[in-house]
Amino acid sequence: MSSGIFLTAEWRHLVMVNFEVDPKLLAPFVPSGTELDFWEGKTYLSIVGFRFLNTKVFGVPVPFHRNFSEVNLRFYVKRVIDNEARRGVVFIKEIVHRMAIAWVARFFYNENYVTLQMKSELNIPENPSDAGSAKYAWRSSSGWSHAELRFSGEPNIPGGESLDAFIAEHYWGYTRQSDGTTLEYKVEHPPWRLWQCGEVSMREAGAVYDDFGAILGTVPSSSFLAEGSQVAVRRGVRLE
């Protein structure tokens, strides 16, 4: 079991845009000891942008690195142990704008972080009848890319068997290590309330994602904005 808290933070206003993808494309990235997680016989890839707030590593706030944005590309796996299905995520690439954050994630978890210039624009209305928006942008050699959602209404916790619940409620992370083994870590947070998306804008989102770039240019299967919460990421354990 994972033990000890590595990181605490708030993850807020998560833009989540989700695409059905051929499982054969994901298979080379599945860490040892896990298997692809399917929803109604389909596998999914998600681009996720969100805000890290009040970040602490081993209980200590890092100066100038407490609040920042991240955008990641992820898919979904599970590990079955003692009749328990640990549903988790695998990150293909994660973007931040702070080099120290990328270094820590690579050093402790071997996550594929890159450092790019980023910006975010959030309009979260107090009145549910008003329209809101959330946008995360990053700059590569191809110029500025972004993922943006527009929404309105009240956020709600999704139904347990829905696609949105499947996407939002994975509480484990799995990372392939340089020696081929797998690191497993637990992410603790309550179920999130979601706003349903009314409009999606994706600009050059696939520019830094190699073979997955073409998928990010297609019509998504679903999209939503998660309210987020306080989270705790436990220290990783290497699987035997």
N, C-alpha and C positions, 0 to 999 in steps of 0.2 A: 504493500500500500504506500501511496505517497504520504509523506509526513513533513511537517514544518512548513511555514508560510514563506515563500520566496518573495512574492510581490503582492501588494494591495493597491487598489486604485478604484476610481469610478470609471466605468465605461458608459459613455452617454451618447445618445442620439446616433444609433447605429443604422446607417444606410445599408440595406442588404438587397442585392439584386441577384437573382438566382436563375441558372440555366440548366436545362436537361443536357446531359453529355453522355456520349458513348463510353461505357465502362472500360473499353479497351484503351481509351486515351488516358484514363486515370491509373490503370493497372501498374505501370512502371513506377508510380510514386507511392504505392501502398507500402507502409513500413512492415517489416517482419513481425509476425505475431498478431497482425490485424487483418481484417477483410473489409471490402467495400460495404457500406451501409446503403440499403435500397429503400426507397419509398414507393410503394405500389409498383415494384419491379423496375424502377428507374433510378439512375444516379444523377447527382446534382453537383454543380460547381457554383460557387458564390463569390462575388466581389463585395467586400465589406469595408466601409469607411466609418470611422467613429472618433470620438474624443477620449483621450486618457486624461483624467483629472486627479489631482492630489496623489500622485504616484509615490509610493515608498518601496524601496528594495531592502529586504530584511529589516523592515520597520523604520528605515531611515530615509527621509526625503533627500533627493539628490538636487543640489542647487541648479536652477535653470532647466531642470528636466522633469518638473512635476506635471506640467500641462502641455500636451501636444496632440497632434492628430496622427492616425495611422490608417493606411489602406492595405488590405490584404486580399489575396486570392486563395480560396480554401475549398476542400471537398470533405466528404463524410465517410468515416469508417467506424467499425466496432470491433471490440475484443470480448470474446465470451470466456468467462472464468467463473467456475463454481456456479453454473446456471445463471449468472448475471451477465447481461449484455452491457458493456461499457461503451456508450455511444460517444464518439469523439470526432475531432477535426484534424486534418492534416493541412498545413500551410504550404502552398507552392512558392509564394513570394510575399514578403511583407515590406511595406514602404513606410519609412519615418523620415523626419527631417533633422533629427539629432543623431550625430555619429556615435555618441556614447551609448544611446539606447540600442542602436544596432549592434554595437560591440558586445554589450552585456548579453543580449539575446543569443548571439552567435556563440559566445563563450560558454554560457550555462546550458543552452538547449540545442545548439547547432541549428537554429532556425535560419532560414534564408532571408535575412534582412538586407535591404539596400537603403541608401540615404539619398533622398531627392528633396528639392525645394517643394514645399506643400503650403496649402491654404484651405480654409474652410469657411463656409457661410451658412449660418443657421438662423432660421426664422420660425420660432416655435410660438404660435399664438396662444394667448390666454383664453380666448373665446373659441370653443370648438367649431363654431360655424364659420370662422375665418380660415382662409387657406394658409398653409405653412409650407416651408421648403427646407431642405437640407442638402448641402453640396460639399463634396470633398474633391480637391484638385491637386494634381502633382505634375511636376515639370521634368521631362526627360529630354534626351537629345532630339526627339521628334516634336517638342513643344509642350504646351499645356494639355493635359487630359483631365477629365472629371467624370464623376458619377453623381447625379443629382436626382432627388425625388421631390414631388409636390404631393401634398396630402391635406386632408381636413377631417373633422369629426373627432370622436373620443377614442383614445387608445384602449385596447382590450387584450386580455390574455387569450391566445388562440386555442381552439379546440384541440384536444390531445391527439387526435388522429389526422390532423390537417397537415398539409405540406408546410405551412408557416411554422407550426409547432416543431415539425421534424427539423427544419432549418435552424430554428432559434435555440432548441433545447438539446444541445450536445455539451456534456460537462467534463469531457476528457480531451487532452491533447496528446498527439503521438508524433514523434520526430525521429527520422532515421539518422543514426549517428555515422561518423566517418568509417567505423569498422563494420558497418552493416547491421548492428544491433539497433534496438528501438528504445527511446526514452518515453515513458508514460508519466503524465502529470495531470492533476485534477484542478478544474476551475470551478469555484464555488460562487454561485449567485442565485437569487430567487428567479422564478419565471418572469419574463419581461412582458410588459404590455406593448402592443404593436399598433401603429397607425397603418391603415391600408393605403397603398400608393394610388394616386390618381394619374400621375404622369411620370415617366422616366426619361432622363436625358443622359446619354453616355457619349462622351466626346473622346475619340481616340483612346478609349480605355484599354485596348489591347496592345498598345505600343510597346510595353515593357514585358509582355507575357508570352512571347515566343509562340509555341504551337497552340496556345489557348487564345491568342489574340482574335482569331476569326470568330470564335464562339461569342466573345464579348461584343461583337458587332451585330449579333442576331437579336431577335425579339425575346426578352426574358420570359421564363415560365411563371415567375412571380416576383414581387418586389414589395418591400415594406420598410417602415422606419421603426426600430425598436427603441423604447424609452431608455433602457439600460438601468444600471444600478451600481452599488458597491460590489466589487469582486475581490476574491482572494485566489491567487495562483500558488498552488503548493509545489514544493520542490519535486523534481522529477526522480523517477526510479527506473533504472535500466532493466528491461525485461530479460529473463534468462533465455 
